[in-house]
Amino acid sequence: NNKVKTGNEVPGQEKQFRDLISRYPDSLLLKENLVQYFRDKGNYEQAITETTIVLNKDSLNSRFLDIKATLLFENGDTINAIKAFEKAISIDPRSGYIISLGSLYAQTKNPMALVLADSLLQRPGNVQKEAIFIKGLYFSYKGDKIKAIAFFNSCLNMDYRDMLAYREKAICLYDLNKYAT
């Protein structure tokens, strides 16, 4: 119990992850768990570094590009988050990646948000509500609150429990000074 910490000691859980990764260096799940460990601790720089290490070995890993994009966005680096999502989509154009990129495009007032939303509307599966939500976000950020509300109402007609649509609609109504005093 009298050991003095040198400052170079690795915390227990991180050490466990690193030891397991040493034993099983091909395990992407272990590497993803290490990234999540850093994310949970709020250490975004280290989490991004760990994803970059994986991507340096496998630059076509769309899952880790998605993870990196999310981390970059959460860390306030929207431009690089968009680039990472764009690369992930170029490798694997799955709906989840398109929804994430479309939302970022909408928040940055990029009209490509509408293009991605329209492409989602053409896809099979249950992504129409997300496509309409992206359109609502785009118009909200562009300042066309009335048009945005119409899209959010469409989302709510599809799913009355959609809290994000309620929140964005409320923001639009507030911006239009349409609230009870």
Disulfide bonds with the S-S distance in Angstrom:
none
